[in-house]
Amino acid sequence: MRVAVYSTHGFDRPYLEQAAGQHELIFTDQELNETNTHLATSCEAVALFTSDRASAEVLEQLAHLGVKHIALRSVGYDHVDLAKAKALGLKVANVPAYSPYAVAEHAVALLMALNRRLRLSDEQIKQQDFRLDGLTGFDIHGKTVGIVGTGKIGEAFARIMNGFGCRLLCFDPQPNAALAKELPIRYTTLPELCMESDIISIHCPLNQHTRHLFDRHLFSLMKKGAFLINTARGPIINTADLIASLSNGTIGAAGLDVYEFEKGLFFRDHRTDEVRDILFKELMAFPNVLITGHQAFLTETALQNIADTTMNNLDCFDKGIPCRNELHAANHTAV
């Protein structure tokens, strides 16, 4: 199968090439949008990343070119209009699990770096300033950790935090019964979780119910000085409200691997550009905010699993056999 692979980067191309098998991969570093669907001319499939946009208009253009299959190189599918894909007869599959440990461990890394002031400490040491003033953190052991979303990644995060000796509160419309039997977690409402947690980590998908889930109201319920970690999707947090809550001290620190308006910003080298996003500039100015560029998934294991599953999905489509990772319009809630 001839496949147009959009949003290719140096970190993932070698894994995709190695896993390609009989598929002919046409690589481009461009992000899919309404202006570059022509790059998929003569291709039966496209392989998309989270930075690509498969809106109704884009899907119509791809279908007109003869594209029949869409292989997502991600768990999330909020960037794909699944209802439109179904109407056009396009088959869509994702990578439902590549390495939940990768994302969960990155969430912990953000938490630890913020709590123990590692960025400031590193800067001071490089300046030969060995004073400890301003570097005081807190014991994570014994703290209450709120976990929003207890799927595979949330479960992995819960296990790590349990190892730290934390009290675990969870919120999920579909509780993880197996996890609840194994670990001393307690499911509760989201408002109660916010009121009781010292640390909150987000691990839910982005959909019509979770867009701006964390807003001014929820922030007002949080413990003063609570830490907020987001390795899920940027729009789950209302950025303007987050900035206001950081400014008034409601939120003690924020670790963000994702950002509400990251499309067009993350995954690119902007060293010679002026960043015009005022909200992003404001976030970067906070000393108690740590931002990474959507890299939580970025481990060797995850990249290998993403490539292997993506190609397996394409194999299924090519051979006309059922694909267990195929997504349907019923899965869709927002683009």
Stockholm file with secondary structure:
# STOCKHOLM 1.0

chainA/1-335         MRVAVYSTHGFDRPYLEQAAGQHELIFTDQELNETNTHLATSCEAVALFTSDRASAEVLEQLAHLGVKHIALRSVGYDHVDLAKAKALGLKVANVPAYSPYAVAEHAVALLMALNRRLRLSDEQIKQQDFRLDGLTGFDIHGKTVGIVGTGKIGEAFARIMNGFGCRLLCFDPQPNAALAKELPIRYTTLPELCMESDIISIHCPLNQHTRHLFDRHLFSLMKKGAFLINTARGPIINTADLIASLSNGTIGAAGLDVYEFEKGLFFRDHRTDEVRDILFKELMAFPNVLITGHQAFLTETALQNIADTTMNNLDCFDKGIPCRNELHAANHTAV
#=GR chainA/1-335 SS CEEEECSCCTTTHHHHHHHCTTCEEEECCSCCCTTCGGGGTTCSEEEECTTCCBCHHHHHHHHHHTCCEEEESSSCCTTBCHHHHHHHTCEEECCSCSCHHHHHHHHHHHHHHHHTTHHHHHHHHHTTCCCCTTCCCCCCTTCEEEEECCSHHHHHHHHHHHHHTCEEEEECSSCCHHHHHHSCEEECCHHHHHHHCSEEEECCCCSTTTTTCBCHHHHHHSCTTEEEEECSCGGGBCHHHHHHHHHTTSEEEEEESCCTTCTTTTTSCCTTSCCCCHHHHHHHHCTTEEECCSCTTCSHHHHHHHHHHHHHHHHHHHHTCCCTTEECGGGCCCC
#=GC SS_cons         CEEEECSCCTTTHHHHHHHCTTCEEEECCSCCCTTCGGGGTTCSEEEECTTCCBCHHHHHHHHHHTCCEEEESSSCCTTBCHHHHHHHTCEEECCSCSCHHHHHHHHHHHHHHHHTTHHHHHHHHHTTCCCCTTCCCCCCTTCEEEEECCSHHHHHHHHHHHHHTCEEEEECSSCCHHHHHHSCEEECCHHHHHHHCSEEEECCCCSTTTTTCBCHHHHHHSCTTEEEEECSCGGGBCHHHHHHHHHTTSEEEEEESCCTTCTTTTTSCCTTSCCCCHHHHHHHHCTTEEECCSCTTCSHHHHHHHHHHHHHHHHHHHHTCCCTTEECGGGCCCC
//
